[in-house]
Amino acid sequence: MGELFDGYDARPARRGTPPWDEMFSAPGVARAPYRDIHAALARMTQEELRGRTEALADSYLAQGVTFDFAGEERPFPLDAVPRVIEQAEWTKVEAGVKQRVKALEAFLSDVYGLQRAVLDGVIPAGLISSSSHFHRQAFGIEPANGVRIQVSGIDLIRDEQGEWRVLEDNVRVPSGVSYVISNRRVMAQTLPELFVSMRVRPVGDYPQRLLAALRASAPQGVDDPTVVVLTPGVYNSAYFEHTLLARLMGVELVEGRDLYCSGGRVFMRTTAGPTRVDVIYRRVDDEFLDPLQFRADSMLGSPGLMLAARLGNVTIANAVGNGVADDKLVYTYLPDLIRYYLAEEPILPNVQTWRLEEPGALEEVLDRLDELVVKPVDGSGGKGLVVGPDASKEQLDELRARLQRDPRGWIAQPVVQLSTIPTLVDDGLRPRHADLRPFAVNDGSDVWVLPGGLTRVALPEGQLVVNSSQGGGSKDTWVVGTDALASNDHNIQGLVAEQAAVTSAIPIITEPHLQDHNPQDAPRRDQQQQQQQTADHAGAGEGASC
């Protein structure tokens, strides 16, 4: 198998059924999608692959592709071994994600409307009203084209049998797509020869697909809408993504202080004078968006945004109040909601989940606490999650008390051995657990799913939490085997240029045409910086969800 894979299968499963390994069906036997990758890796030495990996990290650091980990700016870890998904398999994943998004759209429209699903007994009214992200301020705000979820990130895993399952839904401010785009740019230059032979589907359409969806959501009567990206600011851990997307879409990146509302409309301050804003792609969470409606101390939004949205004069994307659909207790009802709204069977199943308020559920979970995974219903970034088999007695005792005090605030699931993919660590290529976040864009006429998505990988051996905020890394995700590239005469150099071209705008520069802020704002900068950084943990900056 070659030096890189020596000892790959030496480690037994930590518990129960071993995980599904995506590259190998048996020791030394590569599955069909990975045969080209395996053959290429087998010809490399560990030093050569490690050198390529270090080059990836250097490239990311030079481009500013970083994230905040425990207060330290680090290059986002990218492993040089990609995840590979055959087109035939991807077709099912894509269909399942589309179905999920359509059901979530119908649910949100219903929740902030007639609540038919509640009246028909599909989902309890108390569950919705008790969700921390259910906002009555969103009632009566009707999107111009009916779309509330312009962008979604549906987190998937593969279980021990290799079946794809939905782990959670992200329809507030899903993050991570900048890493998909950036990963592809550097991987196309790291393993260029494989992009031709394996016919890897490109991901460069995403920025223009997103822009088209945002423009399609503009208020009625606006033919040439002005679109902006609203960021919490430079101290937010996802600021690189905000900057990249604004630049690739060719729209302005603004902070709350760059906007003001007048006469029920939203304007942007520029050196040329006020410019009306029609669509706001906000990367600021609901609670920080409008101090007149939510947190009065917020310095990240702009007073009056909600009134302008209610009057139909601006579109806020994603819609305010979408977070109720991210609630992990609502997640448990999605299979029933798919049947209710779409009259279809779910294509992608959920992970088995206990609702702790149901009769007998809390008692069963408390009895099995040391063998289950327990999650807060409004958690993100792996925060608050407890893996029972890995927890100490003190941690389990503390968790038991919290569940008894607030069963509504938690769900429990069995420990699912996430599939493994070869990942370069200190002692060579080793199996590491991974999940997948496909990104979907809804323009009102179609739900488009980015081919592949963000593969997140847990770097410590045996760890199941893959989030970057918990020390995880990423992989480029290749959907392969299409006829799209085979029909064209692509040489390696041309294909690399095509796959990488979309990110040529990555370098970050200032926005010279936005109006300078008043010097009197200076005393408030400390408070603003604190909110930007706090937002990562409160959800406002969404960086923690990656």
C-alpha positions as CSV (number, residue, x, y, z in Angstrom):
1,M,0.0,0.0,0.0
2,G,3.0,2.3,0.4
3,E,4.5,4.2,3.3
4,L,1.6,6.6,3.6
5,F,-0.9,3.9,4.5
6,D,1.3,1.8,6.8
7,G,-0.6,1.1,10.0
8,Y,-3.8,2.7,8.6
9,D,-6.0,-0.2,9.8
10,A,-4.1,-0.9,13.0
11,R,-6.6,0.8,15.3
12,P,-9.7,-1.0,16.3
13,A,-13.1,0.7,16.7
14,R,-13.4,2.5,20.0
15,R,-16.9,1.3,20.7
16,G,-19.5,-0.8,19.0
17,T,-19.7,-1.2,15.3
18,P,-16.7,0.2,13.4
19,P,-17.2,3.3,11.3
20,W,-17.6,3.2,7.5
21,D,-14.3,4.0,5.9
22,E,-14.9,6.0,2.7
23,M,-11.7,5.0,0.9
24,F,-11.3,1.4,1.8
25,S,-13.9,-1.5,1.7
26,A,-11.2,-3.8,3.2
27,P,-7.6,-3.4,4.2
28,G,-5.7,-2.2,1.1
29,V,-8.8,-2.4,-1.2
30,A,-9.9,1.1,-2.4
31,R,-13.5,1.7,-3.2
32,A,-14.2,2.7,-6.8
33,P,-14.5,6.5,-6.3
34,Y,-11.1,6.6,-4.5
35,R,-9.0,4.3,-6.8
36,D,-7.4,7.2,-8.7
37,I,-6.7,9.1,-5.5
38,H,-5.3,6.0,-3.7
39,A,-3.0,5.2,-6.7
40,A,-1.7,8.7,-6.7
41,L,-1.1,8.8,-3.0
42,A,0.6,5.4,-3.0
43,R,3.3,6.8,-5.3
44,M,4.0,9.6,-2.8
45,T,6.3,9.6,0.2
46,Q,5.0,10.9,3.5
47,E,7.5,13.8,3.1
48,E,6.1,14.8,-0.3
49,L,2.5,14.8,0.9
50,R,3.4,16.6,4.1
51,G,5.2,19.2,2.0
52,R,2.1,19.7,-0.1
53,T,0.0,20.1,3.1
54,E,2.4,22.7,4.5
55,A,2.2,24.6,1.2
56,L,-1.6,24.6,1.6
57,A,-1.3,26.2,5.1
58,D,1.2,28.8,3.9
59,S,-1.1,29.7,1.0
60,Y,-4.0,30.1,3.3
61,L,-2.1,32.2,5.7
62,A,-0.9,34.5,2.9
63,Q,-4.5,34.9,1.6
64,G,-5.9,35.6,5.0
65,V,-8.0,32.4,5.0
66,T,-8.0,32.1,8.8
67,F,-10.3,31.5,11.7
68,D,-10.2,32.4,15.4
69,F,-9.3,29.5,17.7
70,A,-9.2,30.3,21.4
71,G,-8.3,33.9,20.6
72,E,-5.6,33.0,18.1
73,E,-5.8,33.6,14.4
74,R,-4.9,30.4,12.6
75,P,-4.9,29.2,9.0
76,F,-8.0,27.0,8.5
77,P,-6.6,23.5,8.5
78,L,-7.0,21.9,5.0
79,D,-6.0,18.3,4.5
80,A,-4.5,17.4,1.1
81,V,-6.5,14.2,0.7
82,P,-9.9,15.1,-0.7
83,R,-13.3,13.5,0.0
84,V,-14.7,11.9,-3.2
85,I,-18.4,11.3,-3.9
86,E,-19.5,9.7,-7.1
87,Q,-22.1,11.5,-9.2
88,A,-24.7,8.7,-8.8
89,E,-24.4,8.9,-5.0
90,W,-24.4,12.7,-5.1
91,T,-27.7,12.7,-7.1
92,K,-29.5,11.2,-4.0
93,V,-27.8,13.5,-1.6
94,E,-28.7,16.5,-3.8
95,A,-32.3,15.4,-4.0
96,G,-32.5,14.9,-0.3
97,V,-31.1,18.4,0.5
98,K,-33.5,20.0,-2.0
99,Q,-36.4,18.2,-0.4
100,R,-35.3,19.3,3.0
101,V,-35.0,23.0,2.0
102,K,-38.4,23.0,0.4
103,A,-40.0,21.5,3.6
104,L,-38.2,24.0,5.8
105,E,-39.4,26.9,3.5
106,A,-43.0,25.6,3.9
107,F,-42.6,25.3,7.6
108,L,-41.2,28.8,8.1
109,S,-44.0,30.3,6.0
110,D,-46.5,28.4,8.0
111,V,-45.0,29.2,11.4
112,Y,-45.1,33.0,10.7
113,G,-48.5,32.7,9.1
114,L,-51.5,30.5,9.7
115,Q,-49.7,27.7,11.6
116,R,-51.6,24.9,9.8
117,A,-49.2,22.3,11.0
118,V,-49.9,23.3,14.6
119,L,-53.7,23.2,14.1
120,D,-53.4,19.8,12.4
121,G,-51.4,18.4,15.3
122,V,-48.2,17.8,13.3
123,I,-46.0,19.8,15.7
124,P,-46.9,21.2,19.1
125,A,-47.6,24.9,19.5
126,G,-45.6,25.0,22.7
127,L,-42.5,23.8,21.0
128,I,-42.5,26.7,18.6
129,S,-43.4,29.4,21.1
130,S,-40.7,28.2,23.5
131,S,-37.9,28.2,20.8
132,S,-35.3,30.9,21.6
133,H,-35.2,31.8,17.9
134,F,-38.9,32.2,17.3
135,H,-39.5,35.9,16.9
136,R,-43.0,37.4,16.9
137,Q,-41.4,40.5,15.3
138,A,-41.3,38.4,12.1
139,F,-45.0,37.9,11.8
140,G,-46.6,39.6,8.8
141,I,-43.3,40.1,6.9
142,E,-43.9,38.5,3.5
143,P,-40.9,37.9,1.3
144,A,-41.4,39.4,-2.2
145,N,-40.8,36.1,-4.0
146,G,-41.8,33.8,-1.1
147,V,-38.3,32.8,-0.2
148,R,-37.1,32.9,3.4
149,I,-34.1,30.6,3.1
150,Q,-31.9,32.0,0.3
151,V,-28.9,30.1,1.7
152,S,-28.9,26.9,3.8
153,G,-26.3,24.5,5.1
154,I,-27.7,21.0,5.8
155,D,-25.2,19.0,7.9
156,L,-24.9,15.3,6.9
157,I,-23.1,12.3,8.2
158,R,-22.6,8.7,7.0
159,D,-23.4,6.1,9.6
160,E,-21.8,2.7,10.2
161,Q,-23.5,1.2,7.2
162,G,-22.5,4.1,4.9
163,E,-26.0,5.6,4.8
164,W,-26.3,9.4,4.6
165,R,-28.3,11.0,7.4
166,V,-29.2,14.5,8.3
167,L,-27.5,15.7,11.5
168,E,-28.9,19.2,11.7
169,D,-30.3,22.1,9.7
170,N,-28.7,25.6,9.4
171,V,-31.0,28.2,7.9
172,R,-30.2,31.3,9.9
173,V,-26.7,32.4,8.8
174,P,-24.9,29.2,7.7
175,S,-21.2,29.7,7.4
176,G,-18.3,27.9,5.8
177,V,-18.8,28.3,2.0
178,S,-15.7,30.5,1.7
179,Y,-13.6,27.5,2.8
180,V,-15.3,25.4,0.0
181,I,-14.3,28.0,-2.6
182,S,-10.8,28.6,-1.2
183,N,-10.2,24.8,-0.7
184,R,-10.9,24.3,-4.4
185,R,-8.6,27.0,-5.5
186,V,-5.5,25.6,-3.7
187,M,-6.4,21.9,-4.3
188,A,-6.7,22.5,-8.0
189,Q,-3.1,23.6,-7.8
190,T,-2.0,20.8,-5.5
191,L,-3.4,17.8,-7.3
192,P,-4.0,19.2,-10.8
193,E,-3.6,16.0,-12.7
194,L,-6.5,14.3,-10.9
195,F,-9.0,17.0,-11.8
196,V,-8.9,15.9,-15.4
197,S,-8.9,12.2,-14.9
198,M,-11.6,12.2,-12.3
199,R,-13.8,14.9,-13.9
200,V,-14.3,16.9,-10.7
201,R,-17.4,19.2,-10.8
202,P,-16.5,22.8,-10.2
203,V,-17.8,24.9,-7.3
204,G,-17.1,28.4,-8.8
205,D,-20.8,29.0,-9.7
206,Y,-21.7,29.6,-6.0
207,P,-21.1,33.4,-5.8
208,Q,-23.2,34.2,-8.9
209,R,-25.9,31.7,-7.9
210,L,-26.1,33.5,-4.6
211,L,-26.2,36.9,-6.2
212,A,-29.0,35.8,-8.5
213,A,-31.0,34.5,-5.6
214,L,-30.6,37.7,-3.7
215,R,-31.5,39.8,-6.7
216,A,-34.6,37.6,-7.2
217,S,-35.7,38.3,-3.7
218,A,-35.8,42.1,-4.2
219,P,-38.9,44.1,-3.3
220,Q,-41.6,44.2,-5.9
221,G,-41.1,46.8,-8.6
222,V,-37.3,46.9,-8.2
223,D,-35.8,45.9,-11.5
224,D,-32.1,46.6,-10.7
225,P,-31.7,46.0,-7.0
226,T,-28.8,47.2,-4.8
227,V,-27.5,44.3,-2.8
228,V,-25.2,44.6,0.2
229,V,-23.5,42.1,2.6
230,L,-24.0,43.1,6.2
231,T,-21.1,42.0,8.4
232,P,-20.7,42.4,12.2
233,G,-17.2,43.8,11.4
234,V,-13.5,43.0,11.2
235,Y,-13.3,41.4,14.6
236,N,-15.8,38.7,13.8
237,S,-14.2,35.3,13.2
238,A,-16.1,34.8,9.9
239,Y,-15.1,38.2,8.5
240,F,-13.0,36.6,5.8
241,E,-16.0,34.9,4.4
242,H,-18.1,38.1,4.5
243,T,-15.4,39.9,2.6
244,L,-14.8,37.1,0.1
245,L,-18.5,36.7,-0.8
246,A,-19.1,40.5,-1.2
247,R,-16.1,40.7,-3.5
248,L,-16.9,37.7,-5.6
249,M,-20.5,38.9,-6.0
250,G,-19.4,42.5,-6.8
251,V,-21.5,44.1,-4.1
252,E,-20.7,46.3,-1.1
253,L,-19.6,45.0,2.2
254,V,-21.2,47.1,4.9
255,E,-21.4,47.4,8.7
256,G,-24.5,48.5,10.6
257,R,-23.1,52.0,10.9
258,D,-22.9,52.3,7.1
259,L,-26.7,52.0,6.9
260,Y,-29.5,54.2,8.0
261,C,-33.3,54.1,7.7
262,S,-35.5,57.0,6.6
263,G,-39.2,57.0,5.5
264,G,-39.4,53.2,5.9
265,R,-36.5,52.7,3.5
266,V,-32.8,51.7,4.0
267,F,-29.9,53.7,2.7
268,M,-26.2,53.3,2.5
269,R,-23.9,56.1,3.3
270,T,-21.3,56.7,0.5
271,T,-19.0,59.5,-0.5
272,A,-21.3,60.2,-3.4
273,G,-24.3,60.5,-1.1
274,P,-27.0,58.2,0.1
275,T,-27.7,55.0,-2.0
276,R,-30.9,53.1,-1.5
277,V,-30.5,49.5,-0.4
278,D,-32.9,46.8,-1.7
279,V,-31.5,43.5,-0.4
280,I,-29.4,42.9,2.7
281,Y,-27.5,39.6,2.8
282,R,-27.0,39.8,6.5
283,R,-24.3,37.9,8.4
284,V,-25.6,39.4,11.7
285,D,-28.0,37.3,13.8
286,D,-31.5,38.5,14.6
287,E,-30.8,39.7,18.1
288,F,-28.2,42.2,16.9
289,L,-30.0,43.3,13.7
290,D,-32.3,46.1,14.8
291,P,-31.9,47.7,18.2
292,L,-35.5,49.0,18.0
293,Q,-36.8,45.5,17.9
294,F,-34.2,43.3,19.6
295,R,-31.2,44.1,21.7
296,A,-31.3,47.8,22.4
297,D,-27.5,47.9,23.0
298,S,-26.6,46.4,19.6
299,M,-24.0,48.3,17.6
300,L,-24.0,45.7,14.8
301,G,-27.3,46.5,13.1
302,S,-29.3,49.6,12.1
303,P,-32.4,51.0,13.8
304,G,-35.5,50.6,11.5
305,L,-34.5,47.6,9.4
306,M,-37.5,45.6,10.6
307,L,-39.9,48.4,9.8
308,A,-38.5,48.7,6.3
309,A,-38.8,44.9,5.8
310,R,-42.4,44.9,7.1
311,L,-43.3,47.7,4.7
312,G,-41.8,45.6,1.8
313,N,-39.1,48.2,1.1
314,V,-36.1,45.9,1.8
315,T,-35.4,42.2,1.8
316,I,-33.4,40.7,4.6
317,A,-31.8,37.4,3.6
318,N,-32.0,35.0,5.2
319,A,-35.3,36.1,6.8
320,V,-35.6,37.1,10.4
321,G,-37.0,34.3,12.6
322,N,-35.5,31.4,10.5
323,G,-33.7,30.2,13.6
324,V,-36.8,28.4,14.9
325,A,-36.1,25.9,12.1
326,D,-32.6,25.4,13.4
327,D,-33.9,24.3,16.8
328,K,-32.8,20.7,17.3
329,L,-36.2,19.8,18.7
330,V,-37.9,21.0,15.5
331,Y,-35.3,18.9,13.7
332,T,-37.0,15.8,15.1
333,Y,-40.2,16.7,13.4
334,L,-38.8,17.3,10.0
335,P,-39.6,13.8,8.6
336,D,-43.3,14.4,9.6
337,L,-43.2,17.9,8.2
338,I,-41.8,16.6,4.8
339,R,-44.8,14.3,4.7
340,Y,-47.2,17.0,5.7
341,Y,-46.1,19.8,3.4
342,L,-44.7,17.9,0.4
343,A,-46.6,14.6,0.6
344,E,-43.3,12.8,0.1
345,E,-41.2,10.3,2.1
346,P,-37.9,11.7,3.4
347,I,-35.1,10.9,1.1
348,L,-32.4,11.5,3.8
349,P,-33.3,10.1,7.2
350,N,-32.6,11.8,10.5
351,V,-30.4,10.4,13.3
352,Q,-32.6,8.7,15.9
353,T,-33.4,11.3,18.6
354,W,-35.0,11.4,22.0
355,R,-37.3,14.3,22.9
356,L,-36.8,14.6,26.6
357,E,-40.2,16.1,27.3
358,E,-42.0,13.0,26.0
359,P,-43.2,10.4,28.5
360,G,-40.5,8.1,29.6
361,A,-37.8,9.6,27.4
362,L,-36.0,11.6,30.1
363,E,-35.9,8.6,32.4
364,E,-34.4,6.4,29.6
365,V,-31.8,9.0,28.7
366,L,-30.8,9.6,32.3
367,D,-30.3,5.8,32.7
368,R,-28.2,5.6,29.5
369,L,-26.4,9.0,29.8
370,D,-22.9,7.4,29.6
371,E,-23.7,5.9,26.2
372,L,-25.5,8.7,24.4
373,V,-24.7,12.1,22.8
374,V,-26.6,14.9,24.4
375,K,-26.9,18.3,22.7
376,P,-28.5,21.7,23.6
377,V,-31.3,22.5,21.2
378,D,-29.9,25.9,20.3
379,G,-26.2,25.0,20.4
380,S,-23.8,25.5,17.5
381,G,-20.2,24.9,16.8
382,G,-20.2,21.8,19.0
383,K,-20.6,23.9,22.1
384,G,-22.4,22.3,25.0
385,L,-22.4,18.9,23.3
386,V,-21.6,16.0,25.6
387,V,-20.5,12.6,24.3
388,G,-21.4,10.3,27.1
389,P,-18.8,7.6,26.7
390,D,-16.1,10.3,26.8
391,A,-17.4,12.2,29.7
392,S,-16.2,12.1,33.3
393,K,-18.5,11.1,36.2
394,E,-18.5,14.8,37.3
395,Q,-19.5,15.9,33.8
396,L,-22.3,13.4,33.6
397,D,-23.6,14.3,37.1
398,E,-23.7,18.0,36.1
399,L,-25.4,17.1,32.8
400,R,-28.0,15.0,34.6
401,A,-29.0,17.9,36.8
402,R,-29.3,20.3,33.8
403,L,-31.5,17.8,31.9
404,Q,-33.8,17.5,34.9
405,R,-34.1,21.3,35.2
406,D,-34.7,21.9,31.5
407,P,-35.7,18.9,29.4
408,R,-37.0,21.2,26.7
409,G,-33.5,22.5,26.2
410,W,-31.9,19.2,25.2
411,I,-32.0,16.3,22.8
412,A,-30.3,12.9,23.0
413,Q,-29.0,10.7,20.3
414,P,-27.1,7.4,20.0
415,V,-23.3,7.7,19.4
416,V,-23.0,7.4,15.6
417,Q,-19.6,6.5,14.4
418,L,-19.2,9.1,11.7
419,S,-17.5,7.8,8.5
420,T,-13.7,8.0,8.3
421,I,-11.5,9.4,5.6
422,P,-7.7,9.1,5.3
423,T,-6.2,12.3,6.9
424,L,-2.6,13.3,7.3
425,V,-1.6,13.5,10.9
426,D,1.7,13.2,12.8
427,D,2.2,9.5,12.2
428,G,1.0,9.4,8.5
429,L,-2.4,8.9,7.0
430,R,-4.9,7.8,9.5
431,P,-8.7,7.4,9.5
432,R,-10.4,10.5,10.9
433,H,-14.2,11.1,11.4
434,A,-15.9,13.6,9.1
435,D,-19.2,15.2,8.3
436,L,-20.5,17.2,5.2
437,R,-22.3,20.5,4.9
438,P,-23.8,20.9,1.5
439,F,-24.9,24.5,0.7
440,A,-28.2,25.1,-1.1
441,V,-29.3,28.4,-2.8
442,N,-33.0,29.1,-3.4
443,D,-33.9,31.7,-6.0
444,G,-37.7,31.1,-5.8
445,S,-37.8,29.0,-8.9
446,D,-35.3,26.3,-8.0
447,V,-33.1,25.0,-5.2
448,W,-29.6,24.6,-6.4
449,V,-27.1,22.6,-4.4
450,L,-23.4,23.3,-4.6
451,P,-21.7,20.1,-5.8
452,G,-19.9,18.8,-2.8
453,G,-19.9,21.2,0.1
454,L,-17.7,21.6,3.2
455,T,-16.2,18.4,4.6
456,R,-15.2,19.0,8.2
457,V,-12.8,16.5,9.8
458,A,-12.0,15.9,13.4
459,L,-8.2,15.8,13.7
460,P,-7.6,14.1,17.1
461,E,-7.9,10.3,17.0
462,G,-11.4,9.0,17.7
463,Q,-13.0,12.5,18.2
464,L,-16.5,12.9,16.8
465,V,-16.8,16.7,17.1
466,V,-15.6,18.1,13.7
467,N,-16.2,21.8,14.2
468,S,-13.3,24.2,13.5
469,S,-14.2,25.9,16.8
470,Q,-13.3,22.6,18.5
471,G,-10.0,22.1,16.6
472,G,-11.3,20.4,13.5
473,G,-10.1,20.9,9.9
474,S,-11.5,20.5,6.4
475,K,-11.2,18.7,3.1
476,D,-12.0,19.6,-0.4
477,T,-15.1,17.6,-1.5
478,W,-15.0,16.2,-5.1
479,V,-18.2,15.2,-6.8
480,V,-16.8,13.1,-9.7
481,G,-17.8,11.0,-12.7
482,T,-19.9,13.5,-14.6
483,D,-19.8,14.0,-18.4
484,A,-19.5,17.7,-18.1
485,L,-15.7,17.9,-18.3
486,A,-15.3,14.8,-20.5
487,S,-17.1,16.5,-23.4
488,N,-14.6,19.3,-23.5
489,D,-10.9,19.3,-24.4
490,H,-9.5,20.3,-21.1
491,N,-5.8,20.2,-20.5
492,I,-4.5,20.3,-17.0
493,Q,-3.4,23.9,-17.1
494,G,-6.7,25.1,-18.4
495,L,-8.7,23.1,-15.9
496,V,-6.7,24.3,-12.9
497,A,-7.2,27.9,-14.1
498,E,-11.0,27.3,-14.5
499,Q,-11.3,25.7,-11.0
500,A,-9.2,28.4,-9.4
501,A,-10.3,31.5,-11.3
502,V,-13.3,32.4,-9.2
503,T,-11.2,33.1,-6.2
504,S,-8.8,35.5,-7.9
505,A,-10.5,38.3,-5.9
506,I,-9.5,36.9,-2.5
507,P,-7.1,39.6,-1.4
508,I,-8.8,41.9,1.1
509,I,-8.7,45.6,0.6
510,T,-10.6,48.5,2.1
511,E,-13.8,50.0,0.6
512,P,-12.7,53.6,-0.4
513,H,-16.0,54.8,-1.6
514,L,-17.9,54.1,1.7
515,Q,-18.2,57.2,3.8
516,D,-15.6,57.6,6.6
517,H,-17.1,57.2,10.0
518,N,-17.4,60.1,12.3
519,P,-14.4,60.4,14.8
520,Q,-16.9,60.6,17.6
521,D,-17.5,56.9,17.0
522,A,-14.1,56.1,18.5
523,P,-15.1,55.8,22.1
524,R,-17.7,53.2,21.1
525,R,-15.2,51.0,19.3
526,D,-14.3,48.9,22.3
527,Q,-18.0,48.0,22.8
528,Q,-18.4,47.3,19.1
529,Q,-15.4,45.0,19.0
530,Q,-16.7,43.2,22.1
531,Q,-20.1,42.6,20.4
532,Q,-18.4,41.4,17.2
533,Q,-16.4,38.8,19.1
534,T,-19.3,37.9,21.4
535,A,-21.5,37.4,18.4
536,D,-19.5,34.3,17.4
537,H,-20.8,32.6,20.6
538,A,-24.3,34.1,20.6
539,G,-24.9,33.3,16.9
540,A,-24.6,36.8,15.6
541,G,-21.5,36.2,13.6
542,E,-22.3,32.6,12.9
543,G,-18.6,31.7,12.9
544,A,-19.1,29.2,15.6
545,S,-21.5,27.2,13.5
546,C,-18.8,26.2,11.1
